[in-house]
Amino acid sequence: MSAEPGPEKSTGGLEPAADSTGERRRMIYSPPRSTPIVGRVRITDDVALYCQDLGDGPPVVLLHGGCMSHRVWESQVCALVESGFRVVTPDLRGHGESDKPVSSYTAAMFADDIASLCDALGVGPVALVGWSFGATVAAAFAEAHPDRLDRLALVSSSIFSDVARTASAGDRENDLPIEKMLANQRRNRPRGMERFVAGMFGGETDEWTHRWLWSIGMQTPMRVAIKTLENYVDPDADSLRAGLASLDVPSAVFHGARDNSATLAEAEFLATDVLRNGTFVPFEESGHVPFIEESARFDDRLVAFLEA
């Protein structure tokens, strides 16, 4: 498993240019390690993941949330590369610019994809940072591949939250139970994605940030979005809890005080009662995206955790 061969190469991290049809050309190539990878890496016979592999140093893998892509981590990539880390940011299967096959899209499958990607890139053990559904994938990775982890950070995780099973969470834009989110996606995808993005923030946010995340979300096909969100209906929390509880690596839980996917108490429980070597890092001014809402502080705390 390796980066796919092809004529195009990275030009300093720029996205592929659009051709005459308006479609972006995929940069698929097999560079030496000294060259940053910005393109697609084949992990199975029928699936390639888009990823950026930048910098040199201890490897850090950043996993985005459901219906998002590697682009949400732009600030963190800059901070980590400047701090001397090798940073790998993939688009999960079905998301962003990765392949979107007909498959089950379970957390376990995503976790195995990341293990295969690490094999293809020749990295490991890794520090794994997962946001939202990416945190669930990170927990599944920890359960299946504990020997491949150097440390673990879970951001805005709702693994042990009751949100997925809440029958009446109200009709507020930022407080939707999973079943209602699924219904919104099926009924009116653009509006459903608008509500999905609106629920991420703990306070007022500029329109352009909303538009940016909405445009990223709409890259994920409806069938993939629904299958990914369905992981929250039955997250198999007991199995994930056992995997996390058995970890013996430095771990951290980053969580916004205004995050409606899980309370601060639930996040702190995850850090102090489930993880054996966990640290709790709250963000008082943030909702579900502290790495955007309090990006400077988030970057500082993440770098400090990874350097400790």
C-alpha beads as a LAMMPS data file, in Angstrom:
LAMMPS data file: protein, C-alpha beads

308 atoms
307 bonds

1 atom types
1 bond types

-500.0 500.0 xlo xhi
-500.0 500.0 ylo yhi
-500.0 500.0 zlo zhi

Masses

1 110.0

Atoms # bond

1 1 1 0.000 0.000 0.000
2 1 1 1.495 3.310 -1.057
3 1 1 0.769 6.629 -2.617
4 1 1 -0.648 6.075 -6.091
5 1 1 1.740 6.755 -8.993
6 1 1 1.071 9.644 -11.306
7 1 1 2.622 12.685 -12.909
8 1 1 1.508 15.415 -10.553
9 1 1 3.425 16.535 -7.474
10 1 1 2.833 18.771 -4.478
11 1 1 3.298 22.472 -5.025
12 1 1 3.710 23.536 -1.417
13 1 1 0.349 22.310 -0.165
14 1 1 -1.869 23.975 -2.761
15 1 1 -5.061 22.148 -3.704
16 1 1 -5.292 20.604 -7.182
17 1 1 -6.188 23.095 -9.901
18 1 1 -9.496 22.934 -11.746
19 1 1 -9.495 21.566 -15.279
20 1 1 -11.617 22.838 -18.166
21 1 1 -14.711 21.096 -16.788
22 1 1 -14.377 22.762 -13.411
23 1 1 -13.439 19.487 -11.711
24 1 1 -10.318 19.521 -9.554
25 1 1 -7.536 17.273 -10.792
26 1 1 -6.474 14.702 -8.226
27 1 1 -2.796 14.822 -7.358
28 1 1 -1.759 11.166 -7.214
29 1 1 1.935 10.404 -6.946
30 1 1 4.550 8.462 -4.977
31 1 1 7.144 10.864 -3.562
32 1 1 10.165 10.125 -1.390
33 1 1 9.587 10.805 2.309
34 1 1 11.500 14.088 2.058
35 1 1 8.666 15.408 -0.118
36 1 1 5.384 16.314 1.593
37 1 1 2.417 14.268 0.428
38 1 1 -0.608 16.233 -0.698
39 1 1 -2.788 13.801 -2.592
40 1 1 -4.410 10.394 -2.560
41 1 1 -2.948 7.312 -0.898
42 1 1 -4.277 3.877 -1.785
43 1 1 -5.082 1.804 1.314
44 1 1 -6.971 -1.122 -0.287
45 1 1 -7.478 -2.402 -3.815
46 1 1 -10.599 -0.259 -4.190
47 1 1 -10.182 2.660 -1.752
48 1 1 -7.792 5.607 -1.729
49 1 1 -7.829 8.298 0.941
50 1 1 -6.922 11.910 0.303
51 1 1 -4.453 13.174 2.879
52 1 1 -1.824 15.769 3.613
53 1 1 1.413 14.531 5.198
54 1 1 3.502 17.552 6.149
55 1 1 6.500 18.282 8.338
56 1 1 9.091 16.092 10.012
57 1 1 9.204 14.821 13.565
58 1 1 6.960 12.729 15.812
59 1 1 3.849 11.759 13.785
60 1 1 0.453 13.214 14.664
61 1 1 -2.720 12.096 12.878
62 1 1 -5.707 14.484 12.975
63 1 1 -9.157 12.960 12.356
64 1 1 -12.034 15.246 11.376
65 1 1 -15.673 14.775 12.375
66 1 1 -18.556 13.297 10.418
67 1 1 -19.533 15.177 7.241
68 1 1 -16.374 17.291 7.470
69 1 1 -12.855 16.994 6.006
70 1 1 -9.156 17.561 6.712
71 1 1 -9.674 21.264 5.980
72 1 1 -11.091 21.963 9.452
73 1 1 -7.601 21.436 10.926
74 1 1 -5.826 24.239 9.025
75 1 1 -4.776 26.209 12.116
76 1 1 -3.619 23.093 13.951
77 1 1 -1.563 21.846 10.995
78 1 1 0.356 25.129 10.897
79 1 1 0.926 25.142 14.672
80 1 1 2.060 21.519 14.808
81 1 1 4.374 21.656 11.789
82 1 1 5.962 24.831 13.178
83 1 1 6.430 23.011 16.504
84 1 1 8.374 20.181 14.883
85 1 1 5.757 17.491 14.267
86 1 1 4.947 15.405 11.222
87 1 1 1.227 15.998 10.678
88 1 1 -1.060 13.652 8.751
89 1 1 -4.579 14.909 8.015
90 1 1 -6.697 12.466 6.005
91 1 1 -10.198 12.744 4.651
92 1 1 -12.060 9.765 6.059
93 1 1 -13.557 7.258 3.626
94 1 1 -16.610 8.846 1.979
95 1 1 -15.609 12.376 2.988
96 1 1 -13.855 15.289 1.322
97 1 1 -11.718 14.123 -1.589
98 1 1 -11.398 10.485 -0.509
99 1 1 -13.121 7.643 -2.345
100 1 1 -16.795 7.150 -1.531
101 1 1 -17.499 3.436 -2.039
102 1 1 -20.665 1.563 -1.159
103 1 1 -19.705 0.210 2.271
104 1 1 -20.906 0.042 5.866
105 1 1 -19.094 3.160 7.198
106 1 1 -18.750 1.872 10.756
107 1 1 -16.347 3.340 13.294
108 1 1 -14.384 0.066 13.200
109 1 1 -14.016 0.310 9.418
110 1 1 -12.802 3.913 9.629
111 1 1 -10.295 2.864 12.323
112 1 1 -8.928 0.075 10.142
113 1 1 -8.640 2.572 7.272
114 1 1 -6.437 4.782 9.449
115 1 1 -4.268 1.805 10.410
116 1 1 -3.853 0.978 6.715
117 1 1 -3.023 4.612 5.937
118 1 1 -0.325 4.613 8.623
119 1 1 1.094 1.440 7.068
120 1 1 1.127 3.068 3.631
121 1 1 2.882 6.167 4.965
122 1 1 5.259 4.208 7.177
123 1 1 4.314 5.999 10.394
124 1 1 3.738 4.694 13.881
125 1 1 3.215 4.624 16.719
126 1 1 1.267 7.860 16.308
127 1 1 -0.343 10.532 18.411
128 1 1 -3.991 10.372 17.372
129 1 1 -6.267 13.412 17.673
130 1 1 -9.947 12.888 16.878
131 1 1 -12.713 15.476 16.811
132 1 1 -16.409 14.578 17.262
133 1 1 -17.017 11.425 15.196
134 1 1 -13.270 11.416 14.625
135 1 1 -12.945 10.910 18.394
136 1 1 -15.182 7.848 18.093
137 1 1 -12.955 6.566 15.279
138 1 1 -9.910 7.281 17.459
139 1 1 -11.474 5.284 20.304
140 1 1 -12.171 2.408 17.902
141 1 1 -8.544 2.630 16.735
142 1 1 -7.387 2.491 20.362
143 1 1 -9.496 -0.613 20.932
144 1 1 -8.279 -2.433 17.804
145 1 1 -4.684 -1.161 17.560
146 1 1 -3.503 -0.080 21.046
147 1 1 0.126 -0.925 20.250
148 1 1 0.101 1.641 17.448
149 1 1 -0.726 4.593 19.714
150 1 1 1.816 6.922 21.284
151 1 1 -0.831 9.161 22.816
152 1 1 -4.502 10.028 22.311
153 1 1 -6.535 13.253 22.300
154 1 1 -10.333 13.233 22.077
155 1 1 -11.914 16.547 21.071
156 1 1 -15.640 17.245 21.584
157 1 1 -16.352 13.559 22.077
158 1 1 -19.873 12.346 22.847
159 1 1 -18.995 8.648 23.108
160 1 1 -20.582 8.343 26.550
161 1 1 -23.196 11.065 26.171
162 1 1 -26.924 10.402 26.306
163 1 1 -27.539 12.745 23.355
164 1 1 -27.939 9.896 20.859
165 1 1 -30.687 8.362 22.965
166 1 1 -32.493 11.570 23.911
167 1 1 -36.065 11.507 22.647
168 1 1 -36.882 15.144 23.343
169 1 1 -33.874 17.423 23.188
170 1 1 -35.994 20.340 22.053
171 1 1 -36.110 22.190 18.763
172 1 1 -33.271 24.627 19.269
173 1 1 -30.914 24.956 16.309
174 1 1 -27.971 23.775 18.409
175 1 1 -29.638 20.980 20.372
176 1 1 -30.855 18.281 17.984
177 1 1 -31.016 14.571 18.844
178 1 1 -29.429 12.242 16.322
179 1 1 -32.714 10.895 14.958
180 1 1 -33.849 14.438 14.154
181 1 1 -30.515 15.233 12.523
182 1 1 -30.922 12.151 10.332
183 1 1 -34.451 13.224 9.393
184 1 1 -33.210 16.720 8.497
185 1 1 -30.535 15.261 6.212
186 1 1 -33.095 13.143 4.388
187 1 1 -35.787 15.817 4.096
188 1 1 -33.755 18.817 2.942
189 1 1 -30.029 18.217 2.666
190 1 1 -28.845 21.838 2.300
191 1 1 -31.045 23.034 5.159
192 1 1 -30.164 19.980 7.223
193 1 1 -26.473 20.733 6.785
194 1 1 -27.095 24.367 7.718
195 1 1 -28.639 23.275 11.011
196 1 1 -25.859 20.740 11.522
197 1 1 -23.235 23.487 11.206
198 1 1 -25.209 25.998 13.296
199 1 1 -25.228 23.505 16.161
200 1 1 -21.453 23.429 16.322
201 1 1 -20.950 26.866 17.850
202 1 1 -21.308 27.979 21.440
203 1 1 -21.875 31.631 20.543
204 1 1 -22.112 34.066 17.666
205 1 1 -19.886 33.244 14.707
206 1 1 -19.370 35.100 11.459
207 1 1 -21.354 34.084 8.390
208 1 1 -18.232 33.168 6.399
209 1 1 -17.171 30.516 8.908
210 1 1 -20.650 29.000 8.696
211 1 1 -20.498 29.035 4.882
212 1 1 -17.049 27.458 4.917
213 1 1 -18.102 24.532 7.123
214 1 1 -21.381 24.158 5.203
215 1 1 -19.469 23.857 1.919
216 1 1 -17.194 21.215 3.451
217 1 1 -20.204 19.309 4.775
218 1 1 -21.945 19.266 1.415
219 1 1 -18.974 17.391 -0.090
220 1 1 -20.142 14.303 1.797
221 1 1 -22.863 12.410 -0.128
222 1 1 -26.168 12.005 1.679
223 1 1 -25.825 8.213 1.811
224 1 1 -22.444 8.552 3.544
225 1 1 -23.675 11.303 5.879
226 1 1 -26.591 9.153 7.026
227 1 1 -24.484 6.021 7.519
228 1 1 -21.896 8.013 9.471
229 1 1 -24.472 9.676 11.725
230 1 1 -26.096 6.296 12.370
231 1 1 -22.973 5.327 14.318
232 1 1 -24.277 7.588 17.087
233 1 1 -27.564 5.714 17.369
234 1 1 -25.666 2.623 18.531
235 1 1 -22.099 3.696 19.332
236 1 1 -21.252 0.412 21.156
237 1 1 -20.047 2.570 24.034
238 1 1 -19.322 -0.392 26.334
239 1 1 -16.789 -1.835 23.898
240 1 1 -15.157 1.549 23.287
241 1 1 -15.047 2.210 27.036
242 1 1 -13.197 -1.063 27.623
243 1 1 -10.676 -0.211 24.930
244 1 1 -10.027 3.262 26.311
245 1 1 -9.862 2.050 29.911
246 1 1 -7.111 -0.404 29.027
247 1 1 -4.895 2.212 27.344
248 1 1 -1.631 3.031 29.050
249 1 1 -0.607 6.082 27.014
250 1 1 -0.924 9.804 27.780
251 1 1 -4.450 10.907 26.887
252 1 1 -6.422 14.138 26.906
253 1 1 -10.028 15.211 26.501
254 1 1 -10.590 18.678 24.989
255 1 1 -14.157 19.934 25.384
256 1 1 -16.145 23.154 25.082
257 1 1 -18.335 24.238 27.984
258 1 1 -21.095 25.170 25.518
259 1 1 -20.980 21.910 23.568
260 1 1 -24.461 20.409 23.362
261 1 1 -23.238 16.991 22.200
262 1 1 -21.987 16.202 25.700
263 1 1 -21.725 18.079 28.983
264 1 1 -18.490 19.150 30.625
265 1 1 -19.237 16.627 33.370
266 1 1 -19.472 13.821 30.805
267 1 1 -16.237 14.948 29.163
268 1 1 -14.459 15.158 32.510
269 1 1 -15.759 11.680 33.399
270 1 1 -14.175 10.386 30.203
271 1 1 -10.843 12.011 31.094
272 1 1 -10.677 11.096 34.770
273 1 1 -12.792 7.955 35.233
274 1 1 -12.423 6.070 31.943
275 1 1 -8.925 6.910 30.743
276 1 1 -6.135 5.645 33.004
277 1 1 -3.754 8.473 32.154
278 1 1 -6.149 11.216 31.103
279 1 1 -6.049 15.012 31.291
280 1 1 -9.144 17.202 31.038
281 1 1 -8.829 20.441 29.035
282 1 1 -12.018 22.581 29.084
283 1 1 -12.726 25.574 26.841
284 1 1 -15.159 27.932 28.528
285 1 1 -16.042 30.019 25.452
286 1 1 -16.528 27.178 22.976
287 1 1 -19.180 24.848 21.708
288 1 1 -18.402 21.818 19.552
289 1 1 -15.446 23.371 17.673
290 1 1 -12.962 24.756 20.244
291 1 1 -10.163 24.465 17.667
292 1 1 -12.011 27.156 15.661
293 1 1 -13.720 29.174 18.407
294 1 1 -10.609 29.388 20.615
295 1 1 -8.037 28.342 18.055
296 1 1 -4.971 30.043 19.563
297 1 1 -5.526 28.584 23.024
298 1 1 -6.463 25.208 21.561
299 1 1 -3.283 25.089 19.482
300 1 1 -1.156 25.996 22.516
301 1 1 -2.766 23.330 24.699
302 1 1 -2.554 20.667 21.998
303 1 1 1.136 21.349 21.352
304 1 1 1.813 21.304 25.106
305 1 1 0.057 17.942 25.458
306 1 1 1.953 16.430 22.540
307 1 1 5.301 17.750 23.784
308 1 1 4.832 16.654 27.409

Bonds

1 1 1 2
2 1 2 3
3 1 3 4
4 1 4 5
5 1 5 6
6 1 6 7
7 1 7 8
8 1 8 9
9 1 9 10
10 1 10 11
11 1 11 12
12 1 12 13
13 1 13 14
14 1 14 15
15 1 15 16
16 1 16 17
17 1 17 18
18 1 18 19
19 1 19 20
20 1 20 21
21 1 21 22
22 1 22 23
23 1 23 24
24 1 24 25
25 1 25 26
26 1 26 27
27 1 27 28
28 1 28 29
29 1 29 30
30 1 30 31
31 1 31 32
32 1 32 33
33 1 33 34
34 1 34 35
35 1 35 36
36 1 36 37
37 1 37 38
38 1 38 39
39 1 39 40
40 1 40 41
41 1 41 42
42 1 42 43
43 1 43 44
44 1 44 45
45 1 45 46
46 1 46 47
47 1 47 48
48 1 48 49
49 1 49 50
50 1 50 51
51 1 51 52
52 1 52 53
53 1 53 54
54 1 54 55
55 1 55 56
56 1 56 57
57 1 57 58
58 1 58 59
59 1 59 60
60 1 60 61
61 1 61 62
62 1 62 63
63 1 63 64
64 1 64 65
65 1 65 66
66 1 66 67
67 1 67 68
68 1 68 69
69 1 69 70
70 1 70 71
71 1 71 72
72 1 72 73
73 1 73 74
74 1 74 75
75 1 75 76
76 1 76 77
77 1 77 78
78 1 78 79
79 1 79 80
80 1 80 81
81 1 81 82
82 1 82 83
83 1 83 84
84 1 84 85
85 1 85 86
86 1 86 87
87 1 87 88
88 1 88 89
89 1 89 90
90 1 90 91
91 1 91 92
92 1 92 93
93 1 93 94
94 1 94 95
95 1 95 96
96 1 96 97
97 1 97 98
98 1 98 99
99 1 99 100
100 1 100 101
101 1 101 102
102 1 102 103
103 1 103 104
104 1 104 105
105 1 105 106
106 1 106 107
107 1 107 108
108 1 108 109
109 1 109 110
110 1 110 111
111 1 111 112
112 1 112 113
113 1 113 114
114 1 114 115
115 1 115 116
116 1 116 117
117 1 117 118
118 1 118 119
119 1 119 120
120 1 120 121
121 1 121 122
122 1 122 123
123 1 123 124
124 1 124 125
125 1 125 126
126 1 126 127
127 1 127 128
128 1 128 129
129 1 129 130
130 1 130 131
131 1 131 132
132 1 132 133
133 1 133 134
134 1 134 135
135 1 135 136
136 1 136 137
137 1 137 138
138 1 138 139
139 1 139 140
140 1 140 141
141 1 141 142
142 1 142 143
143 1 143 144
144 1 144 145
145 1 145 146
146 1 146 147
147 1 147 148
148 1 148 149
149 1 149 150
150 1 150 151
151 1 151 152
152 1 152 153
153 1 153 154
154 1 154 155
155 1 155 156
156 1 156 157
157 1 157 158
158 1 158 159
159 1 159 160
160 1 160 161
161 1 161 162
162 1 162 163
163 1 163 164
164 1 164 165
165 1 165 166
166 1 166 167
167 1 167 168
168 1 168 169
169 1 169 170
170 1 170 171
171 1 171 172
172 1 172 173
173 1 173 174
174 1 174 175
175 1 175 176
176 1 176 177
177 1 177 178
178 1 178 179
179 1 179 180
180 1 180 181
181 1 181 182
182 1 182 183
183 1 183 184
184 1 184 185
185 1 185 186
186 1 186 187
187 1 187 188
188 1 188 189
189 1 189 190
190 1 190 191
191 1 191 192
192 1 192 193
193 1 193 194
194 1 194 195
195 1 195 196
196 1 196 197
197 1 197 198
198 1 198 199
199 1 199 200
200 1 200 201
201 1 201 202
202 1 202 203
203 1 203 204
204 1 204 205
205 1 205 206
206 1 206 207
207 1 207 208
208 1 208 209
209 1 209 210
210 1 210 211
211 1 211 212
212 1 212 213
213 1 213 214
214 1 214 215
215 1 215 216
216 1 216 217
217 1 217 218
218 1 218 219
219 1 219 220
220 1 220 221
221 1 221 222
222 1 222 223
223 1 223 224
224 1 224 225
225 1 225 226
226 1 226 227
227 1 227 228
228 1 228 229
229 1 229 230
230 1 230 231
231 1 231 232
232 1 232 233
233 1 233 234
234 1 234 235
235 1 235 236
236 1 236 237
237 1 237 238
238 1 238 239
239 1 239 240
240 1 240 241
241 1 241 242
242 1 242 243
243 1 243 244
244 1 244 245
245 1 245 246
246 1 246 247
247 1 247 248
248 1 248 249
249 1 249 250
250 1 250 251
251 1 251 252
252 1 252 253
253 1 253 254
254 1 254 255
255 1 255 256
256 1 256 257
257 1 257 258
258 1 258 259
259 1 259 260
260 1 260 261
261 1 261 262
262 1 262 263
263 1 263 264
264 1 264 265
265 1 265 266
266 1 266 267
267 1 267 268
268 1 268 269
269 1 269 270
270 1 270 271
271 1 271 272
272 1 272 273
273 1 273 274
274 1 274 275
275 1 275 276
276 1 276 277
277 1 277 278
278 1 278 279
279 1 279 280
280 1 280 281
281 1 281 282
282 1 282 283
283 1 283 284
284 1 284 285
285 1 285 286
286 1 286 287
287 1 287 288
288 1 288 289
289 1 289 290
290 1 290 291
291 1 291 292
292 1 292 293
293 1 293 294
294 1 294 295
295 1 295 296
296 1 296 297
297 1 297 298
298 1 298 299
299 1 299 300
300 1 300 301
301 1 301 302
302 1 302 303
303 1 303 304
304 1 304 305
305 1 305 306
306 1 306 307
307 1 307 308
